[in-house]
Amino acid sequence: MNMDVELDGLFRHNETYDYGNYDYKEDFESRGSKAVLIPLLYSVELVVGLLGNGLLLAVLAQKRRLWSMSDTFILHLSVADILLLVTLPFWAAQAAQRCGWCFSGFLCKSSGAVFNINFYCGILLLFCIILDRYLSIVHATQLYSQKRPWLAHISCLLVWLISLILTIPDWFFMVARKDPAQDETSCVHKYSQSETDWKLVSRVIHHTLGFLLPAIALIICCSRILHRLLGSSTGLQKQRSVVVFLPLVGLFFLCWMPYNITLIVDTFRGNSTEPEGSLKTALTVTSALGCVHACLRPLLYLGLCGNFRKRTLSMLSCTAGETDSSLWELGVGEEVLSDQGPEREELKQMTNVDHQVQPAQC
């Protein structure tokens, strides 16, 4: 009797399975959430931001005969926001599509550069505004005035120039990189093992010149302004004349602080050439939150600036609503101040001086 046992079929299927192409459920769910929430957020920012900033530019164009220093800085802030909003569809498509970044490498570089240009312009233009407020209130010195309109234009030109210089690393290291493991292309900063020093240098420049130093200067100036106003006999009333720009500063830090903190964490990770896993997701989410300020800033003007609100409503209703006063006057608290007597008159004189001298109150 033949007792041979055929084991060939048993061992024939004993092969090693490649788990590299296996999609884990957690990764699939994470990708699905990202593909829905990020594009949705970008879409809302795009629609609200373009409507708000377009309305703002229309109001400024209607007032071009009575251009002021405030309008100059507000205009440049709005232009920087519109440039950022134009790039949002590309970032939304990258998050929504399975292939990731499906556009050219030039669009990747330019979109990344515009993202950082908006950040640098935002914080530097705010610094110009707050610095002028600080000099006029604390030291009674006029920095920008109608007699020297060229100074405001030069300041804005320098802000744009500095922002372009700070984004030079984006033009060199921002690439559309394909990840073979996930079969997905991403628009990210790519540093080779020999270029990790350049990553550290560019990050240090961003953290110091682009964020920490202007942020410290803004905090110091705002603190001195509030200390000066609260220490005067009519501090609570005078504070109303400068309270408009404080939400601007607070909004900027509220939107951009999470992204910069996440970027600092990534900088201190070590010699890794690019973020991975949860840190990469955190950078994606916080960068999307940072763009929110581009659509919230016009809403802030509309809610706090009385003359801007009146001019906007007049333009939308096609009625005459011309006014020679600044668009950026505070539109709250007039009833409280209307019967303050000498204190009201002192505040009015201070506010009028600020409107002629300052780049912006909001």
BELVENQUI-V626258 format. One record per residue. N is the residue number from 1. RES is the residue in three letters. NEAR is the number of other ideal C-beta (glycine too) atoms within 12 Angstrom. Layout:
N|RES|NEAR  N|RES|NEAR
This chain:
1|MET|3  2|ASN|5  3|MET|5  4|ASP|7  5|VAL|9  6|GLU|10  7|LEU|10  8|ASP|10  9|GLY|9  10|LEU|9  11|PHE|10  12|ARG|9  13|HIS|10  14|ASN|10  15|GLU|7  16|THR|7  17|TYR|9  18|ASP|8  19|TYR|9  20|GLY|12  21|ASN|11  22|TYR|13  23|ASP|18  24|TYR|13  25|LYS|10  26|GLU|14  27|ASP|18  28|PHE|15  29|GLU|13  30|SER|23  31|ARG|25  32|GLY|18  33|SER|20  34|LYS|32  35|ALA|25  36|VAL|17  37|LEU|22  38|ILE|32  39|PRO|26  40|LEU|19  41|LEU|31  42|TYR|38  43|SER|25  44|VAL|24  45|GLU|39  46|LEU|32  47|VAL|20  48|VAL|27  49|GLY|35  50|LEU|26  51|LEU|23  52|GLY|34  53|ASN|38  54|GLY|24  55|LEU|29  56|LEU|40  57|LEU|27  58|ALA|22  59|VAL|36  60|LEU|34  61|ALA|18  62|GLN|25  63|LYS|32  64|ARG|14  65|ARG|11  66|LEU|22  67|TRP|22  68|SER|34  69|MET|40  70|SER|43  71|ASP|41  72|THR|36  73|PHE|44  74|ILE|43  75|LEU|33  76|HIS|38  77|LEU|45  78|SER|38  79|VAL|30  80|ALA|39  81|ASP|47  82|ILE|32  83|LEU|33  84|LEU|45  85|LEU|38  86|VAL|27  87|THR|35  88|LEU|38  89|PRO|24  90|PHE|32  91|TRP|40  92|ALA|31  93|ALA|27  94|GLN|35  95|ALA|37  96|ALA|26  97|GLN|24  98|ARG|19  99|CYS|20  100|GLY|28  101|TRP|32  102|CYS|21  103|PHE|25  104|SER|15  105|GLY|22  106|PHE|17  107|LEU|24  108|CYS|34  109|LYS|30  110|SER|26  111|SER|38  112|GLY|38  113|ALA|32  114|VAL|34  115|PHE|39  116|ASN|45  117|ILE|37  118|ASN|46  119|PHE|42  120|TYR|38  121|CYS|43  122|GLY|44  123|ILE|43  124|LEU|39  125|LEU|44  126|LEU|42  127|PHE|38  128|CYS|42  129|ILE|48  130|ILE|42  131|LEU|33  132|ASP|40  133|ARG|48  134|TYR|34  135|LEU|25  136|SER|33  137|ILE|37  138|VAL|24  139|HIS|16  140|ALA|14  141|THR|17  142|GLN|23  143|LEU|29  144|TYR|35  145|SER|24  146|GLN|22  147|LYS|13  148|ARG|18  149|PRO|22  150|TRP|15  151|LEU|23  152|ALA|35  153|HIS|22  154|ILE|17  155|SER|29  156|CYS|33  157|LEU|20  158|LEU|21  159|VAL|37  160|TRP|27  161|LEU|18  162|ILE|27  163|SER|35  164|LEU|25  165|ILE|22  166|LEU|32  167|THR|34  168|ILE|24  169|PRO|28  170|ASP|32  171|TRP|24  172|PHE|20  173|PHE|30  174|MET|31  175|VAL|28  176|ALA|28  177|ARG|24  178|LYS|20  179|ASP|19  180|PRO|10  181|ALA|15  182|GLN|24  183|ASP|16  184|GLU|26  185|THR|25  186|SER|33  187|CYS|40  188|VAL|34  189|HIS|38  190|LYS|29  191|TYR|27  192|SER|17  193|GLN|13  194|SER|10  195|GLU|20  196|THR|22  197|ASP|15  198|TRP|21  199|LYS|31  200|LEU|22  201|VAL|20  202|SER|31  203|ARG|31  204|VAL|22  205|ILE|25  206|HIS|34  207|HIS|27  208|THR|19  209|LEU|26  210|GLY|36  211|PHE|34  212|LEU|22  213|LEU|21  214|PRO|37  215|ALA|29  216|ILE|18  217|ALA|24  218|LEU|33  219|ILE|24  220|ILE|20  221|CYS|32  222|CYS|34  223|SER|19  224|ARG|23  225|ILE|37  226|LEU|27  227|HIS|17  228|ARG|25  229|LEU|29  230|LEU|19  231|GLY|16  232|SER|21  233|SER|14  234|THR|25  235|GLY|23  236|LEU|20  237|GLN|31  238|LYS|32  239|GLN|30  240|ARG|32  241|SER|42  242|VAL|43  243|VAL|32  244|VAL|40  245|PHE|45  246|LEU|31  247|PRO|28  248|LEU|41  249|VAL|39  250|GLY|23  251|LEU|33  252|PHE|42  253|PHE|28  254|LEU|21  255|CYS|33  256|TRP|37  257|MET|24  258|PRO|24  259|TYR|34  260|ASN|33  261|ILE|23  262|THR|28  263|LEU|33  264|ILE|24  265|VAL|22  266|ASP|33  267|THR|28  268|PHE|17  269|ARG|23  270|GLY|14  271|ASN|16  272|SER|20  273|THR|24  274|GLU|28  275|PRO|29  276|GLU|18  277|GLY|17  278|SER|17  279|LEU|23  280|LYS|28  281|THR|24  282|ALA|24  283|LEU|34  284|THR|36  285|VAL|26  286|THR|29  287|SER|39  288|ALA|37  289|LEU|29  290|GLY|40  291|CYS|44  292|VAL|33  293|HIS|42  294|ALA|46  295|CYS|38  296|LEU|30  297|ARG|45  298|PRO|38  299|LEU|29  300|LEU|38  301|TYR|43  302|LEU|30  303|GLY|22  304|LEU|32  305|CYS|38  306|GLY|30  307|ASN|35  308|PHE|42  309|ARG|30  310|LYS|25  311|ARG|36  312|THR|32  313|LEU|19  314|SER|21  315|MET|25  316|LEU|17  317|SER|11  318|CYS|9  319|THR|12  320|ALA|12  321|GLY|23  322|GLU|17  323|THR|22  324|ASP|17  325|SER|27  326|SER|39  327|LEU|42  328|TRP|44  329|GLU|38  330|LEU|39  331|GLY|30  332|VAL|20  333|GLY|23  334|GLU|20  335|GLU|12  336|VAL|16  337|LEU|27  338|SER|14  339|ASP|12  340|GLN|21  341|GLY|13  342|PRO|14  343|GLU|23  344|ARG|23  345|GLU|17  346|GLU|21  347|LEU|33  348|LYS|26  349|GLN|17  350|MET|33  351|THR|36  352|ASN|20  353|VAL|26  354|ASP|43  355|HIS|38  356|GLN|27  357|VAL|34  358|GLN|44  359|PRO|45  360|ALA|45  361|GLN|48  362|CYS|47
